Amino acid sequence: MGFTWKHGKVVSMKGLPKSAAKGIFWMKLIITDRVDRWFRDEMGLVSGNGIKFYGKTYGYTEVHHGFSPAFTREDQPVEPVLEVDKDGIDYHIDELDEWFFKDLITTVDYDPRSDGPVFHFQHENRDDQPDIAGLSKEQEEHPDASTGASAH
């Protein structure tokens, strides 16, 4: 069960009727041309190969605390919930990792300083939504906001 995206549009939904697209989950994956070239060059990818993105423990992002993104070569997705085909390379997220990418726009770009992929995350509507750890932006800036405790 999952969606296949091409050029920012759903082109197929494995195991789901079109009416099911609304309300289940939302996520968007953007692969830049620069990082696509890096994956091809550094990992020797050719048409028909694939990259799986997933969340792992430790680290942080703009919207995750205690978790960070990772990738691995995976030519045959196991249970994809999102696939982006970029000139024959299948970039995908499997069902087990939906929690990490759900309700987010994920952009994977190339960072020349680290000579590798860099991930950027943002909520679709940029509202003060809880992150994966359940903290709102306001609570992050004011750590005692959730408990009502005073800093004094």
C-alpha positions as CSV (number, residue, x, y, z in Angstrom):
1,M,0.0,0.0,0.0
2,G,1.5,3.3,-1.0
3,F,1.8,6.3,-3.4
4,T,4.1,6.8,-6.3
5,W,4.9,10.4,-7.0
6,K,6.3,11.8,-10.3
7,H,7.0,15.6,-10.7
8,G,5.1,16.3,-7.5
9,K,1.9,14.5,-8.4
10,V,0.5,11.1,-7.3
11,V,0.6,8.8,-10.3
12,S,-0.3,5.6,-8.6
13,M,-1.5,4.3,-5.3
14,K,-0.7,0.6,-4.7
15,G,-3.6,-1.2,-3.1
16,L,-5.7,2.0,-2.6
17,P,-8.6,3.5,-4.5
18,K,-8.0,7.2,-5.6
19,S,-10.6,8.4,-3.0
20,A,-8.3,7.0,-0.3
21,A,-5.6,9.5,-0.9
22,K,-7.2,12.1,1.3
23,G,-6.9,11.8,5.1
24,I,-4.6,8.8,5.3
25,F,-1.3,10.7,5.5
26,W,0.6,13.4,3.7
27,M,4.3,13.6,2.9
28,K,6.4,15.0,0.1
29,L,9.9,14.0,-1.0
30,I,12.0,16.4,-3.1
31,I,15.2,15.1,-4.6
32,T,17.4,17.8,-6.2
33,D,19.4,17.3,-9.4
34,R,22.6,17.9,-7.5
35,V,22.0,15.1,-4.9
36,D,20.7,12.8,-7.6
37,R,24.0,13.2,-9.4
38,W,25.9,12.6,-6.1
39,F,24.0,9.3,-5.5
40,R,24.7,8.2,-9.1
41,D,28.4,9.0,-8.9
42,E,29.2,7.9,-5.3
43,M,26.9,4.8,-5.2
44,G,27.3,3.8,-8.8
45,L,23.5,4.0,-9.4
46,V,22.0,3.3,-12.8
47,S,18.4,3.2,-14.0
48,G,16.5,0.5,-12.1
49,N,18.5,1.1,-8.8
50,G,17.0,2.7,-5.7
51,I,17.7,4.5,-2.4
52,K,15.6,4.1,0.7
53,F,15.3,6.9,3.2
54,Y,14.6,6.2,6.8
55,G,14.7,7.6,10.3
56,K,17.3,6.5,12.9
57,T,17.9,7.2,16.5
58,Y,20.2,9.9,17.7
59,G,20.6,13.3,16.1
60,Y,18.2,16.0,15.2
61,T,16.6,18.0,12.3
62,E,14.5,21.1,12.1
63,V,11.5,19.1,13.3
64,H,13.0,15.9,15.0
65,H,14.6,15.6,18.3
66,G,16.6,12.4,19.1
67,F,16.2,11.2,15.5
68,S,18.0,11.9,12.2
69,P,17.6,10.8,8.6
70,A,19.6,8.1,6.9
71,F,19.7,6.3,3.5
72,T,20.7,3.0,2.1
73,R,20.8,1.3,-1.3
74,E,17.6,-0.6,-1.8
75,D,16.7,-1.5,-5.4
76,Q,13.4,-3.2,-4.5
77,P,11.3,-1.4,-2.0
78,V,9.7,-3.7,0.6
79,E,6.5,-1.8,1.4
80,P,6.8,1.7,0.0
81,V,4.5,4.5,1.1
82,L,6.2,7.0,-1.2
83,E,8.3,6.6,-4.3
84,V,9.9,9.3,-6.4
85,D,11.3,8.2,-9.8
86,K,14.1,10.5,-10.9
87,D,15.4,9.4,-14.3
88,G,15.1,5.8,-13.5
89,I,16.3,5.9,-9.9
90,D,13.7,4.9,-7.3
91,Y,14.0,7.1,-4.2
92,H,11.5,5.8,-1.6
93,I,10.3,5.6,2.0
94,D,9.0,2.3,3.3
95,E,6.0,1.9,5.6
96,L,8.1,1.3,8.7
97,D,9.6,4.8,8.3
98,E,6.3,6.6,7.6
99,W,6.4,8.1,11.2
100,F,9.6,10.0,10.4
101,F,8.4,11.7,7.2
102,K,4.6,11.9,7.8
103,D,3.1,15.4,7.3
104,L,6.5,16.8,6.2
105,I,8.1,18.2,3.1
106,T,11.5,16.5,2.9
107,T,14.1,18.0,0.6
108,V,17.3,16.1,0.0
109,D,20.0,18.2,-1.5
110,Y,23.8,18.1,-2.0
111,D,26.0,19.9,0.5
112,P,29.4,20.7,-1.1
113,R,31.0,21.4,2.3
114,S,30.4,17.8,3.5
115,D,30.4,16.4,0.0
116,G,27.2,14.5,0.6
117,P,23.4,14.7,1.1
118,V,21.8,17.2,3.4
119,F,18.2,16.9,4.5
120,H,15.7,19.7,5.1
121,F,12.3,19.3,6.7
122,Q,9.4,21.6,7.0
123,H,5.7,21.3,7.8
124,E,3.4,21.9,4.9
125,N,1.6,24.9,6.4
126,R,4.5,26.2,8.5
127,D,2.1,26.4,11.5
128,D,3.3,25.6,15.0
129,Q,2.7,21.9,14.8
130,P,4.2,19.3,17.1
131,D,7.3,17.7,15.9
132,I,8.0,13.9,16.1
133,A,9.0,14.2,19.8
134,G,5.6,15.9,20.5
135,L,7.1,19.3,21.4
136,S,5.8,22.5,19.8
137,K,8.1,25.2,18.6
138,E,7.1,27.4,21.6
139,Q,7.9,24.6,24.1
140,E,11.3,24.1,22.5
141,E,12.1,27.8,23.1
142,H,10.6,27.7,26.6
143,P,11.5,24.2,28.0
144,D,9.4,24.7,31.1
145,A,6.2,25.5,29.2
146,S,5.0,21.9,29.2
147,T,5.3,21.5,33.0
148,G,4.4,25.0,34.1
149,A,7.6,24.9,36.2
150,S,9.4,28.2,36.9
151,A,13.0,28.8,36.0
152,H,13.5,30.5,39.4
